Amino acid sequence: MLLNEMFQEYRKGYQDLANDKSQNKIEDLRKTRLTLAQINQLRKMNDQRTIEFKESLKKIQTQYGQSAAPAA
């Protein structure tokens, strides 16, 4: 998780708050294993983050890139 994600509003596709069972209890002695549904959800989250990262790179390139017509 990125630091700025902690202060932003919940975004669709990042985390399913209704299905968040990540908190372990003292009674949980066994190692947790990921199901195929969880792995698929992680893949989708990672794909969404890479798409957003590429979009932010495009914004940065347009903001700080060279202008089309050189100033004379």
PyMOL Python script that loads the backbone (N, CA, C, O; Angstrom):
from pymol import cmd

cmd.read_pdbstr("""\
ATOM      1  N   MET A   1       0.842  -1.170   0.000  1.00  0.00           N
ATOM      2  CA  MET A   1       0.000   0.000   0.000  1.00  0.00           C
ATOM      3  C   MET A   1       0.888   1.233   0.000  1.00  0.00           C
ATOM      4  O   MET A   1       1.880   1.311   0.724  1.00  0.00           O
ATOM      5  N   LEU A   2       0.513   2.174  -0.813  1.00  0.00           N
ATOM      6  CA  LEU A   2       1.233   3.424  -0.881  1.00  0.00           C
ATOM      7  C   LEU A   2       0.739   4.364   0.209  1.00  0.00           C
ATOM      8  O   LEU A   2      -0.393   4.247   0.679  1.00  0.00           O
ATOM      9  N   LEU A   3       1.584   5.284   0.601  1.00  0.00           N
ATOM     10  CA  LEU A   3       1.224   6.195   1.683  1.00  0.00           C
ATOM     11  C   LEU A   3       0.023   7.057   1.317  1.00  0.00           C
ATOM     12  O   LEU A   3      -0.857   7.284   2.147  1.00  0.00           O
ATOM     13  N   ASN A   4      -0.016   7.535   0.082  1.00  0.00           N
ATOM     14  CA  ASN A   4      -1.134   8.396  -0.291  1.00  0.00           C
ATOM     15  C   ASN A   4      -2.444   7.621  -0.396  1.00  0.00           C
ATOM     16  O   ASN A   4      -3.511   8.234  -0.365  1.00  0.00           O
ATOM     17  N   GLU A   5      -2.399   6.290  -0.521  1.00  0.00           N
ATOM     18  CA  GLU A   5      -3.617   5.488  -0.553  1.00  0.00           C
ATOM     19  C   GLU A   5      -4.296   5.455   0.814  1.00  0.00           C
ATOM     20  O   GLU A   5      -5.500   5.217   0.901  1.00  0.00           O
ATOM     21  N   MET A   6      -3.541   5.689   1.867  1.00  0.00           N
ATOM     22  CA  MET A   6      -4.126   5.669   3.201  1.00  0.00           C
ATOM     23  C   MET A   6      -5.032   6.881   3.426  1.00  0.00           C
ATOM     24  O   MET A   6      -5.992   6.798   4.193  1.00  0.00           O
ATOM     25  N   PHE A   7      -4.742   7.990   2.773  1.00  0.00           N
ATOM     26  CA  PHE A   7      -5.480   9.212   3.011  1.00  0.00           C
ATOM     27  C   PHE A   7      -6.524   9.496   1.940  1.00  0.00           C
ATOM     28  O   PHE A   7      -7.292  10.451   2.061  1.00  0.00           O
ATOM     29  N   GLN A   8      -6.560   8.680   0.896  1.00  0.00           N
ATOM     30  CA  GLN A   8      -7.558   8.865  -0.139  1.00  0.00           C
ATOM     31  C   GLN A   8      -8.789   8.022   0.166  1.00  0.00           C
ATOM     32  O   GLN A   8      -8.745   7.090   0.969  1.00  0.00           O
ATOM     33  N   GLU A   9      -9.871   8.367  -0.485  1.00  0.00           N
ATOM     34  CA  GLU A   9     -11.111   7.628  -0.309  1.00  0.00           C
ATOM     35  C   GLU A   9     -10.975   6.237  -0.933  1.00  0.00           C
ATOM     36  O   GLU A   9     -10.149   6.020  -1.819  1.00  0.00           O
ATOM     37  N   TYR A  10     -11.779   5.323  -0.468  1.00  0.00           N
ATOM     38  CA  TYR A  10     -11.760   3.943  -0.952  1.00  0.00           C
ATOM     39  C   TYR A  10     -12.026   3.911  -2.447  1.00  0.00           C
ATOM     40  O   TYR A  10     -12.986   4.522  -2.917  1.00  0.00           O
ATOM     41  N   ARG A  11     -11.193   3.210  -3.198  1.00  0.00           N
ATOM     42  CA  ARG A  11     -11.344   3.109  -4.630  1.00  0.00           C
ATOM     43  C   ARG A  11     -11.806   1.712  -4.997  1.00  0.00           C
ATOM     44  O   ARG A  11     -11.360   0.724  -4.413  1.00  0.00           O
ATOM     45  N   LYS A  12     -12.693   1.637  -5.957  1.00  0.00           N
ATOM     46  CA  LYS A  12     -13.215   0.348  -6.382  1.00  0.00           C
ATOM     47  C   LYS A  12     -12.102  -0.468  -7.037  1.00  0.00           C
ATOM     48  O   LYS A  12     -11.358   0.048  -7.871  1.00  0.00           O
ATOM     49  N   GLY A  13     -11.990  -1.723  -6.663  1.00  0.00           N
ATOM     50  CA  GLY A  13     -11.004  -2.608  -7.259  1.00  0.00           C
ATOM     51  C   GLY A  13      -9.750  -2.781  -6.434  1.00  0.00           C
ATOM     52  O   GLY A  13      -8.974  -3.701  -6.693  1.00  0.00           O
ATOM     53  N   TYR A  14      -9.525  -1.933  -5.454  1.00  0.00           N
ATOM     54  CA  TYR A  14      -8.327  -2.056  -4.642  1.00  0.00           C
ATOM     55  C   TYR A  14      -8.506  -3.063  -3.514  1.00  0.00           C
ATOM     56  O   TYR A  14      -7.678  -3.956  -3.335  1.00  0.00           O
ATOM     57  N   GLN A  15      -9.567  -2.921  -2.769  1.00  0.00           N
ATOM     58  CA  GLN A  15      -9.748  -3.762  -1.601  1.00  0.00           C
ATOM     59  C   GLN A  15     -11.235  -3.977  -1.379  1.00  0.00           C
ATOM     60  O   GLN A  15     -12.034  -3.045  -1.473  1.00  0.00           O
ATOM     61  N   ASP A  16     -11.591  -5.214  -1.083  1.00  0.00           N
ATOM     62  CA  ASP A  16     -12.979  -5.526  -0.771  1.00  0.00           C
ATOM     63  C   ASP A  16     -13.113  -5.512   0.746  1.00  0.00           C
ATOM     64  O   ASP A  16     -12.737  -6.470   1.421  1.00  0.00           O
ATOM     65  N   LEU A  17     -13.650  -4.422   1.273  1.00  0.00           N
ATOM     66  CA  LEU A  17     -13.726  -4.267   2.717  1.00  0.00           C
ATOM     67  C   LEU A  17     -14.677  -5.270   3.356  1.00  0.00           C
ATOM     68  O   LEU A  17     -14.497  -5.634   4.518  1.00  0.00           O
ATOM     69  N   ALA A  18     -15.678  -5.719   2.623  1.00  0.00           N
ATOM     70  CA  ALA A  18     -16.615  -6.700   3.168  1.00  0.00           C
ATOM     71  C   ALA A  18     -15.965  -8.074   3.290  1.00  0.00           C
ATOM     72  O   ALA A  18     -16.388  -8.888   4.111  1.00  0.00           O
ATOM     73  N   ASN A  19     -14.953  -8.337   2.489  1.00  0.00           N
ATOM     74  CA  ASN A  19     -14.312  -9.644   2.478  1.00  0.00           C
ATOM     75  C   ASN A  19     -12.908  -9.592   3.083  1.00  0.00           C
ATOM     76  O   ASN A  19     -12.095 -10.476   2.816  1.00  0.00           O
ATOM     77  N   ASP A  20     -12.619  -8.598   3.871  1.00  0.00           N
ATOM     78  CA  ASP A  20     -11.295  -8.435   4.462  1.00  0.00           C
ATOM     79  C   ASP A  20     -11.202  -9.244   5.748  1.00  0.00           C
ATOM     80  O   ASP A  20     -11.757  -8.866   6.780  1.00  0.00           O
ATOM     81  N   LYS A  21     -10.494 -10.354   5.667  1.00  0.00           N
ATOM     82  CA  LYS A  21     -10.320 -11.217   6.838  1.00  0.00           C
ATOM     83  C   LYS A  21      -8.827 -11.367   7.140  1.00  0.00           C
ATOM     84  O   LYS A  21      -8.363 -12.451   7.494  1.00  0.00           O
ATOM     85  N   SER A  22      -8.099 -10.290   6.999  1.00  0.00           N
ATOM     86  CA  SER A  22      -6.655 -10.355   7.129  1.00  0.00           C
ATOM     87  C   SER A  22      -6.178 -10.337   8.582  1.00  0.00           C
ATOM     88  O   SER A  22      -5.010 -10.617   8.850  1.00  0.00           O
ATOM     89  N   GLN A  23      -7.059 -10.015   9.508  1.00  0.00           N
ATOM     90  CA  GLN A  23      -6.656  -9.941  10.907  1.00  0.00           C
ATOM     91  C   GLN A  23      -6.585 -11.352  11.505  1.00  0.00           C
ATOM     92  O   GLN A  23      -7.599 -12.045  11.591  1.00  0.00           O
ATOM     93  N   ASN A  24      -5.398 -11.766  11.911  1.00  0.00           N
ATOM     94  CA  ASN A  24      -5.228 -13.072  12.529  1.00  0.00           C
ATOM     95  C   ASN A  24      -5.527 -13.007  14.016  1.00  0.00           C
ATOM     96  O   ASN A  24      -5.360 -11.970  14.659  1.00  0.00           O
ATOM     97  N   LYS A  25      -5.966 -14.123  14.539  1.00  0.00           N
ATOM     98  CA  LYS A  25      -6.257 -14.234  15.961  1.00  0.00           C
ATOM     99  C   LYS A  25      -5.194 -15.110  16.608  1.00  0.00           C
ATOM    100  O   LYS A  25      -4.390 -15.734  15.916  1.00  0.00           O
ATOM    101  N   ILE A  26      -5.192 -15.154  17.912  1.00  0.00           N
ATOM    102  CA  ILE A  26      -4.218 -15.978  18.630  1.00  0.00           C
ATOM    103  C   ILE A  26      -4.446 -17.457  18.331  1.00  0.00           C
ATOM    104  O   ILE A  26      -3.497 -18.240  18.300  1.00  0.00           O
ATOM    105  N   GLU A  27      -5.703 -17.839  18.109  1.00  0.00           N
ATOM    106  CA  GLU A  27      -6.015 -19.243  17.851  1.00  0.00           C
ATOM    107  C   GLU A  27      -5.538 -19.715  16.485  1.00  0.00           C
ATOM    108  O   GLU A  27      -5.443 -20.921  16.255  1.00  0.00           O
ATOM    109  N   ASP A  28      -5.234 -18.791  15.571  1.00  0.00           N
ATOM    110  CA  ASP A  28      -4.811 -19.156  14.222  1.00  0.00           C
ATOM    111  C   ASP A  28      -3.345 -19.571  14.254  1.00  0.00           C
ATOM    112  O   ASP A  28      -2.449 -18.729  14.302  1.00  0.00           O
ATOM    113  N   LEU A  29      -3.118 -20.876  14.227  1.00  0.00           N
ATOM    114  CA  LEU A  29      -1.760 -21.390  14.295  1.00  0.00           C
ATOM    115  C   LEU A  29      -1.223 -21.780  12.924  1.00  0.00           C
ATOM    116  O   LEU A  29      -0.011 -21.793  12.707  1.00  0.00           O
ATOM    117  N   ARG A  30      -2.105 -22.092  12.019  1.00  0.00           N
ATOM    118  CA  ARG A  30      -1.668 -22.544  10.709  1.00  0.00           C
ATOM    119  C   ARG A  30      -1.336 -21.360   9.810  1.00  0.00           C
ATOM    120  O   ARG A  30      -1.847 -20.253   9.980  1.00  0.00           O
ATOM    121  N   LYS A  31      -0.479 -21.631   8.869  1.00  0.00           N
ATOM    122  CA  LYS A  31      -0.114 -20.618   7.893  1.00  0.00           C
ATOM    123  C   LYS A  31      -1.289 -20.418   6.931  1.00  0.00           C
ATOM    124  O   LYS A  31      -1.891 -21.390   6.472  1.00  0.00           O
ATOM    125  N   THR A  32      -1.607 -19.181   6.633  1.00  0.00           N
ATOM    126  CA  THR A  32      -2.722 -18.916   5.731  1.00  0.00           C
ATOM    127  C   THR A  32      -2.309 -19.247   4.306  1.00  0.00           C
ATOM    128  O   THR A  32      -1.165 -19.028   3.909  1.00  0.00           O
ATOM    129  N   ARG A  33      -3.250 -19.774   3.549  1.00  0.00           N
ATOM    130  CA  ARG A  33      -2.997 -20.110   2.151  1.00  0.00           C
ATOM    131  C   ARG A  33      -3.956 -19.323   1.277  1.00  0.00           C
ATOM    132  O   ARG A  33      -5.130 -19.148   1.604  1.00  0.00           O
ATOM    133  N   LEU A  34      -3.432 -18.858   0.171  1.00  0.00           N
ATOM    134  CA  LEU A  34      -4.251 -18.078  -0.745  1.00  0.00           C
ATOM    135  C   LEU A  34      -5.068 -19.003  -1.632  1.00  0.00           C
ATOM    136  O   LEU A  34      -4.571 -20.013  -2.130  1.00  0.00           O
ATOM    137  N   THR A  35      -6.324 -18.641  -1.819  1.00  0.00           N
ATOM    138  CA  THR A  35      -7.167 -19.370  -2.743  1.00  0.00           C
ATOM    139  C   THR A  35      -6.987 -18.788  -4.136  1.00  0.00           C
ATOM    140  O   THR A  35      -6.392 -17.723  -4.298  1.00  0.00           O
ATOM    141  N   LEU A  36      -7.500 -19.487  -5.136  1.00  0.00           N
ATOM    142  CA  LEU A  36      -7.397 -18.980  -6.501  1.00  0.00           C
ATOM    143  C   LEU A  36      -8.173 -17.678  -6.663  1.00  0.00           C
ATOM    144  O   LEU A  36      -7.763 -16.802  -7.424  1.00  0.00           O
ATOM    145  N   ALA A  37      -9.277 -17.549  -5.961  1.00  0.00           N
ATOM    146  CA  ALA A  37     -10.050 -16.298  -6.033  1.00  0.00           C
ATOM    147  C   ALA A  37      -9.243 -15.140  -5.458  1.00  0.00           C
ATOM    148  O   ALA A  37      -9.276 -14.038  -6.006  1.00  0.00           O
ATOM    149  N   GLN A  38      -8.529 -15.367  -4.377  1.00  0.00           N
ATOM    150  CA  GLN A  38      -7.702 -14.315  -3.783  1.00  0.00           C
ATOM    151  C   GLN A  38      -6.539 -13.945  -4.692  1.00  0.00           C
ATOM    152  O   GLN A  38      -6.197 -12.770  -4.823  1.00  0.00           O
ATOM    153  N   ILE A  39      -5.933 -14.944  -5.319  1.00  0.00           N
ATOM    154  CA  ILE A  39      -4.827 -14.677  -6.245  1.00  0.00           C
ATOM    155  C   ILE A  39      -5.325 -13.882  -7.438  1.00  0.00           C
ATOM    156  O   ILE A  39      -4.650 -12.962  -7.900  1.00  0.00           O
ATOM    157  N   ASN A  40      -6.511 -14.234  -7.943  1.00  0.00           N
ATOM    158  CA  ASN A  40      -7.093 -13.500  -9.065  1.00  0.00           C
ATOM    159  C   ASN A  40      -7.404 -12.061  -8.669  1.00  0.00           C
ATOM    160  O   ASN A  40      -7.198 -11.138  -9.457  1.00  0.00           O
ATOM    161  N   GLN A  41      -7.895 -11.871  -7.453  1.00  0.00           N
ATOM    162  CA  GLN A  41      -8.183 -10.523  -6.968  1.00  0.00           C
ATOM    163  C   GLN A  41      -6.893  -9.708  -6.840  1.00  0.00           C
ATOM    164  O   GLN A  41      -6.881  -8.523  -7.174  1.00  0.00           O
ATOM    165  N   LEU A  42      -5.824 -10.315  -6.369  1.00  0.00           N
ATOM    166  CA  LEU A  42      -4.539  -9.621  -6.277  1.00  0.00           C
ATOM    167  C   LEU A  42      -4.021  -9.230  -7.657  1.00  0.00           C
ATOM    168  O   LEU A  42      -3.457  -8.151  -7.835  1.00  0.00           O
ATOM    169  N   ARG A  43      -4.218 -10.118  -8.631  1.00  0.00           N
ATOM    170  CA  ARG A  43      -3.781  -9.820  -9.992  1.00  0.00           C
ATOM    171  C   ARG A  43      -4.554  -8.636 -10.551  1.00  0.00           C
ATOM    172  O   ARG A  43      -3.972  -7.759 -11.189  1.00  0.00           O
ATOM    173  N   LYS A  44      -5.859  -8.604 -10.316  1.00  0.00           N
ATOM    174  CA  LYS A  44      -6.679  -7.494 -10.805  1.00  0.00           C
ATOM    175  C   LYS A  44      -6.267  -6.183 -10.146  1.00  0.00           C
ATOM    176  O   LYS A  44      -6.204  -5.150 -10.812  1.00  0.00           O
ATOM    177  N   MET A  45      -5.987  -6.215  -8.844  1.00  0.00           N
ATOM    178  CA  MET A  45      -5.551  -5.013  -8.145  1.00  0.00           C
ATOM    179  C   MET A  45      -4.225  -4.518  -8.695  1.00  0.00           C
ATOM    180  O   MET A  45      -4.026  -3.315  -8.867  1.00  0.00           O
ATOM    181  N   ASN A  46      -3.315  -5.451  -8.972  1.00  0.00           N
ATOM    182  CA  ASN A  46      -2.013  -5.071  -9.508  1.00  0.00           C
ATOM    183  C   ASN A  46      -2.158  -4.489 -10.908  1.00  0.00           C
ATOM    184  O   ASN A  46      -1.483  -3.516 -11.246  1.00  0.00           O
ATOM    185  N   ASP A  47      -3.036  -5.077 -11.730  1.00  0.00           N
ATOM    186  CA  ASP A  47      -3.272  -4.544 -13.067  1.00  0.00           C
ATOM    187  C   ASP A  47      -3.828  -3.129 -13.000  1.00  0.00           C
ATOM    188  O   ASP A  47      -3.430  -2.265 -13.781  1.00  0.00           O
ATOM    189  N   GLN A  48      -4.734  -2.894 -12.083  1.00  0.00           N
ATOM    190  CA  GLN A  48      -5.326  -1.562 -11.944  1.00  0.00           C
ATOM    191  C   GLN A  48      -4.280  -0.547 -11.495  1.00  0.00           C
ATOM    192  O   GLN A  48      -4.272   0.589 -11.968  1.00  0.00           O
ATOM    193  N   ARG A  49      -3.415  -0.948 -10.601  1.00  0.00           N
ATOM    194  CA  ARG A  49      -2.353  -0.028 -10.150  1.00  0.00           C
ATOM    195  C   ARG A  49      -1.382   0.299 -11.280  1.00  0.00           C
ATOM    196  O   ARG A  49      -0.944   1.443 -11.400  1.00  0.00           O
ATOM    197  N   THR A  50      -1.039  -0.681 -12.106  1.00  0.00           N
ATOM    198  CA  THR A  50      -0.122  -0.405 -13.210  1.00  0.00           C
ATOM    199  C   THR A  50      -0.768   0.513 -14.232  1.00  0.00           C
ATOM    200  O   THR A  50      -0.095   1.380 -14.791  1.00  0.00           O
ATOM    201  N   ILE A  51      -2.069   0.341 -14.489  1.00  0.00           N
ATOM    202  CA  ILE A  51      -2.767   1.229 -15.415  1.00  0.00           C
ATOM    203  C   ILE A  51      -2.766   2.653 -14.874  1.00  0.00           C
ATOM    204  O   ILE A  51      -2.498   3.597 -15.618  1.00  0.00           O
ATOM    205  N   GLU A  52      -3.061   2.818 -13.597  1.00  0.00           N
ATOM    206  CA  GLU A  52      -3.066   4.154 -12.999  1.00  0.00           C
ATOM    207  C   GLU A  52      -1.671   4.762 -12.981  1.00  0.00           C
ATOM    208  O   GLU A  52      -1.520   5.973 -13.136  1.00  0.00           O
ATOM    209  N   PHE A  53      -0.654   3.933 -12.794  1.00  0.00           N
ATOM    210  CA  PHE A  53       0.722   4.431 -12.810  1.00  0.00           C
ATOM    211  C   PHE A  53       1.085   4.939 -14.201  1.00  0.00           C
ATOM    212  O   PHE A  53       1.721   5.985 -14.332  1.00  0.00           O
ATOM    213  N   LYS A  54       0.688   4.208 -15.237  1.00  0.00           N
ATOM    214  CA  LYS A  54       0.973   4.639 -16.599  1.00  0.00           C
ATOM    215  C   LYS A  54       0.235   5.931 -16.926  1.00  0.00           C
ATOM    216  O   LYS A  54       0.773   6.798 -17.615  1.00  0.00           O
ATOM    217  N   GLU A  55      -0.993   6.063 -16.437  1.00  0.00           N
ATOM    218  CA  GLU A  55      -1.739   7.300 -16.652  1.00  0.00           C
ATOM    219  C   GLU A  55      -1.063   8.480 -15.954  1.00  0.00           C
ATOM    220  O   GLU A  55      -1.004   9.581 -16.501  1.00  0.00           O
ATOM    221  N   SER A  56      -0.559   8.245 -14.754  1.00  0.00           N
ATOM    222  CA  SER A  56       0.129   9.334 -14.051  1.00  0.00           C
ATOM    223  C   SER A  56       1.432   9.701 -14.754  1.00  0.00           C
ATOM    224  O   SER A  56       1.822  10.869 -14.760  1.00  0.00           O
ATOM    225  N   LEU A  57       2.114   8.710 -15.351  1.00  0.00           N
ATOM    226  CA  LEU A  57       3.326   9.020 -16.112  1.00  0.00           C
ATOM    227  C   LEU A  57       3.004   9.875 -17.333  1.00  0.00           C
ATOM    228  O   LEU A  57       3.763  10.780 -17.679  1.00  0.00           O
ATOM    229  N   LYS A  58       1.878   9.588 -17.985  1.00  0.00           N
ATOM    230  CA  LYS A  58       1.480  10.395 -19.133  1.00  0.00           C
ATOM    231  C   LYS A  58       1.208  11.835 -18.712  1.00  0.00           C
ATOM    232  O   LYS A  58       1.584  12.770 -19.420  1.00  0.00           O
ATOM    233  N   LYS A  59       0.559  12.020 -17.566  1.00  0.00           N
ATOM    234  CA  LYS A  59       0.284  13.369 -17.072  1.00  0.00           C
ATOM    235  C   LYS A  59       1.580  14.102 -16.758  1.00  0.00           C
ATOM    236  O   LYS A  59       1.715  15.292 -17.046  1.00  0.00           O
ATOM    237  N   ILE A  60       2.527  13.394 -16.169  1.00  0.00           N
ATOM    238  CA  ILE A  60       3.810  14.014 -15.830  1.00  0.00           C
ATOM    239  C   ILE A  60       4.573  14.382 -17.096  1.00  0.00           C
ATOM    240  O   ILE A  60       5.196  15.442 -17.159  1.00  0.00           O
ATOM    241  N   GLN A  61       4.529  13.511 -18.109  1.00  0.00           N
ATOM    242  CA  GLN A  61       5.227  13.804 -19.357  1.00  0.00           C
ATOM    243  C   GLN A  61       4.632  15.010 -20.060  1.00  0.00           C
ATOM    244  O   GLN A  61       5.366  15.816 -20.632  1.00  0.00           O
ATOM    245  N   THR A  62       3.308  15.146 -20.027  1.00  0.00           N
ATOM    246  CA  THR A  62       2.708  16.326 -20.657  1.00  0.00           C
ATOM    247  C   THR A  62       2.991  17.582 -19.849  1.00  0.00           C
ATOM    248  O   THR A  62       3.098  18.671 -20.414  1.00  0.00           O
ATOM    249  N   GLN A  63       3.111  17.447 -18.554  1.00  0.00           N
ATOM    250  CA  GLN A  63       3.354  18.609 -17.705  1.00  0.00           C
ATOM    251  C   GLN A  63       4.796  19.091 -17.814  1.00  0.00           C
ATOM    252  O   GLN A  63       5.044  20.294 -17.897  1.00  0.00           O
ATOM    253  N   TYR A  64       5.741  18.164 -17.813  1.00  0.00           N
ATOM    254  CA  TYR A  64       7.149  18.546 -17.790  1.00  0.00           C
ATOM    255  C   TYR A  64       7.883  18.284 -19.098  1.00  0.00           C
ATOM    256  O   TYR A  64       9.086  18.529 -19.189  1.00  0.00           O
ATOM    257  N   GLY A  65       7.173  17.786 -20.120  1.00  0.00           N
ATOM    258  CA  GLY A  65       7.810  17.498 -21.393  1.00  0.00           C
ATOM    259  C   GLY A  65       8.149  18.758 -22.169  1.00  0.00           C
ATOM    260  O   GLY A  65       7.768  19.865 -21.789  1.00  0.00           O
ATOM    261  N   GLN A  66       8.867  18.571 -23.257  1.00  0.00           N
ATOM    262  CA  GLN A  66       9.245  19.707 -24.098  1.00  0.00           C
ATOM    263  C   GLN A  66       8.015  20.194 -24.855  1.00  0.00           C
ATOM    264  O   GLN A  66       7.127  19.414 -25.199  1.00  0.00           O
ATOM    265  N   SER A  67       7.984  21.479 -25.101  1.00  0.00           N
ATOM    266  CA  SER A  67       6.867  22.052 -25.839  1.00  0.00           C
ATOM    267  C   SER A  67       6.991  21.688 -27.318  1.00  0.00           C
ATOM    268  O   SER A  67       8.083  21.404 -27.812  1.00  0.00           O
ATOM    269  N   ALA A  68       5.854  21.702 -28.014  1.00  0.00           N
ATOM    270  CA  ALA A  68       5.823  21.294 -29.414  1.00  0.00           C
ATOM    271  C   ALA A  68       6.557  22.322 -30.303  1.00  0.00           C
ATOM    272  O   ALA A  68       7.332  21.952 -31.186  1.00  0.00           O
ATOM    273  N   ALA A  69       6.300  23.601 -30.054  1.00  0.00           N
ATOM    274  CA  ALA A  69       6.944  24.654 -30.865  1.00  0.00           C
ATOM    275  C   ALA A  69       7.999  25.344 -30.008  1.00  0.00           C
ATOM    276  O   ALA A  69       7.697  25.854 -28.930  1.00  0.00           O
ATOM    277  N   PRO A  70       9.253  25.356 -30.499  1.00  0.00           N
ATOM    278  CA  PRO A  70      10.299  26.047 -29.728  1.00  0.00           C
ATOM    279  C   PRO A  70      10.069  27.559 -29.717  1.00  0.00           C
ATOM    280  O   PRO A  70       9.659  28.142 -30.720  1.00  0.00           O
ATOM    281  N   ALA A  71      10.331  28.164 -28.606  1.00  0.00           N
ATOM    282  CA  ALA A  71      10.181  29.612 -28.470  1.00  0.00           C
ATOM    283  C   ALA A  71      11.325  30.327 -29.163  1.00  0.00           C
ATOM    284  O   ALA A  71      12.487  29.964 -28.983  1.00  0.00           O
ATOM    285  N   ALA A  72      11.007  31.335 -29.951  1.00  0.00           N
ATOM    286  CA  ALA A  72      12.049  32.048 -30.687  1.00  0.00           C
ATOM    287  C   ALA A  72      12.329  33.398 -30.101  1.00  0.00           C
ATOM    288  O   ALA A  72      13.184  34.125 -30.607  1.00  0.00           O
TER     289      ALA A  72
END
""", "prot")
cmd.dss("prot")
cmd.show_as("cartoon", "prot")
cmd.util.cbc("prot")
cmd.orient("prot")
